[in-house]
Amino acid sequence: MLLLAAAFDYGALGNSNQMVYVCTGPTAYAYHCTPNCRGLNKCSASIKCVTLSEAYAMGRSKPCGWCH
């Protein structure tokens, strides 16, 4: 049932193949539309370009409040 909910969220937010940016740090929780987003300024690790579905799989299931 959880997988179905996640698939539904992809549809609501956009294409699951859409490229987004995530911080790979342990406390990161959001995905971003640009690598220059101010929400990534305090990233303690690297910034990685991934698909939206990969971001969800990494636990980055919330859109950034600054760039989305």
SVG drawing of the C-alpha trace seen along z (x, -y; Angstrom):
<svg xmlns="http://www.w3.org/2000/svg" viewBox="-2 -31 32 33">
<polyline fill="none" stroke="black" stroke-width="0.4" points="0.0,0.0 2.9,-2.4 4.3,-1.9 0.9,-2.9 0.9,-6.1 4.4,-7.0 3.4,-6.4 0.4,-8.6 2.6,-11.4 4.9,-11.3 1.9,-11.9 0.8,-14.9 4.2,-16.4 5.4,-15.7 7.2,-13.1 9.0,-10.5 11.9,-10.8 12.2,-14.6 15.7,-15.5 16.1,-17.1 18.9,-17.9 19.4,-16.5 21.9,-16.9 23.4,-13.5 23.9,-14.6 22.3,-12.6 19.8,-15.3 18.6,-16.3 14.9,-15.6 14.0,-17.7 14.6,-17.8 15.4,-20.9 14.8,-22.1 18.3,-23.8 21.7,-23.0 22.0,-26.7 18.9,-26.7 19.5,-28.5 18.0,-25.4 21.2,-23.6 23.5,-26.3 24.1,-24.4 24.5,-20.9 27.1,-19.1 27.9,-16.6 27.7,-16.5 24.8,-17.7 23.7,-15.0 21.5,-15.2 18.9,-12.3 15.5,-11.5 12.5,-12.4 11.8,-8.7 15.5,-8.2 15.0,-11.2 12.0,-9.6 13.9,-6.3 16.7,-8.3 14.1,-9.7 14.0,-13.1 10.2,-13.1 9.4,-16.8 9.9,-19.6 12.0,-22.5 10.1,-25.4 12.4,-27.9 12.5,-26.7 9.2,-24.8"/>
</svg>
